[in-house]
Amino acid sequence: MKCLVCGRQCLSAGETTTLVGYGYFVDDQGRKHDHDDNCLKRRYKCECGEKWIESKRRTCGDRSDDDPPPIAGCDWKGKGECDCHSNLKVDEWTDTEVLDREAGIKALLEYD
């Protein structure tokens, strides 16, 4: 992702998520619908000092673990905003490049 202030390339320190409970349901065709609306976010910090958070709006089955892929024909989308940050959520990450685990932990500790 490019820094909004200086234009330099910045990397994310990794992804975090809230852990609010949610349920899934099985539709009439036996398909599992996973409507997880936990906030999934990435924190960015640039060398120039600028920092920001980007959060992704989830869809049915949009999980990073081994759950099934999104259900064809299910148009559920999570909320477009969240109480844990002020930014509106995006439908796709702006940048997919993420720091390795060690560098990510260090960057998060320095995030302030």
C-alpha positions in Angstrom: 0.0 0.0 0.0 1.2 3.5 -0.8 1.4 6.0 2.1 -1.3 8.6 1.8 1.1 11.4 2.9 4.5 10.7 1.3 3.7 8.1 -1.4 6.3 5.5 -0.2 5.4 1.8 -0.2 4.3 0.7 3.2 3.7 -2.8 4.5 1.1 -4.1 6.9 2.1 -5.5 10.2 -0.4 -8.3 9.8 -4.1 -8.9 10.4 -6.1 -8.9 13.6 -9.7 -9.7 14.3 -12.2 -9.1 17.0 -13.5 -12.2 18.7 -17.2 -11.6 19.1 -19.3 -14.8 18.9 -21.5 -15.5 15.9 -23.5 -18.4 14.5 -23.7 -20.1 11.2 -26.7 -21.7 9.7 -27.5 -24.4 7.2 -30.0 -23.5 4.4 -32.7 -25.7 2.8 -30.1 -27.1 0.4 -27.8 -28.2 3.2 -25.2 -25.4 2.6 -23.4 -23.9 5.6 -23.6 -20.1 5.7 -20.9 -18.5 7.7 -21.9 -14.9 8.4 -18.9 -13.9 10.6 -19.0 -10.1 11.1 -16.0 -9.9 13.3 -13.8 -6.9 12.4 -10.8 -8.0 10.3 -8.2 -5.2 10.1 -4.7 -4.4 9.1 -2.5 -1.7 10.7 -0.1 0.3 8.5 2.8 2.5 9.6 5.0 4.4 7.2 8.6 5.5 7.8 7.4 9.1 7.6 5.3 8.5 10.7 1.9 8.3 9.1 -0.2 5.4 10.4 -3.7 4.1 9.6 -6.0 1.1 9.8 -7.8 -0.7 6.9 -10.6 -3.0 7.7 -12.2 -5.5 5.3 -16.0 -6.1 5.1 -16.7 -9.8 5.2 -18.9 -11.9 3.0 -20.6 -15.3 3.5 -17.9 -17.9 4.0 -15.0 -15.3 3.8 -12.7 -16.9 6.3 -8.9 -17.4 6.5 -9.1 -20.9 7.9 -10.4 -24.2 6.4 -14.1 -23.3 6.3 -15.9 -23.7 3.0 -15.6 -21.0 0.3 -18.4 -18.3 -0.1 -21.8 -19.8 -0.9 -22.8 -19.1 -4.6 -25.9 -17.0 -4.6 -25.6 -15.7 -1.0 -25.1 -12.0 -1.2 -24.6 -11.4 2.6 -22.1 -8.7 3.4 -21.0 -7.6 6.9 -21.4 -4.1 8.2 -19.6 -1.3 6.4 -18.3 0.3 9.6 -17.3 -0.8 13.1 -17.1 0.6 16.6 -13.4 -0.4 17.0 -12.1 2.1 14.4 -13.3 5.1 12.5 -12.6 4.0 8.9 -15.2 2.6 6.6 -14.5 -1.0 5.6 -13.3 -2.0 2.2 -14.5 -4.9 0.1 -11.0 -5.9 -0.9 -7.6 -5.3 0.7 -5.8 -2.3 -0.9 -2.5 -4.3 -0.7 -1.8 -8.0 -0.2 1.8 -7.7 0.9 2.2 -8.5 4.6 5.3 -8.5 6.8 6.7 -11.7 8.1 5.7 -12.7 11.7 8.7 -11.3 13.5 8.7 -8.0 11.6 4.9 -7.7 12.1 5.1 -8.1 15.8 7.8 -5.5 16.0 5.8 -3.1 13.9 2.7 -3.6 16.0 4.6 -2.9 19.2 5.9 0.3 17.7 2.4 1.3 16.3 1.4 3.4 19.3 
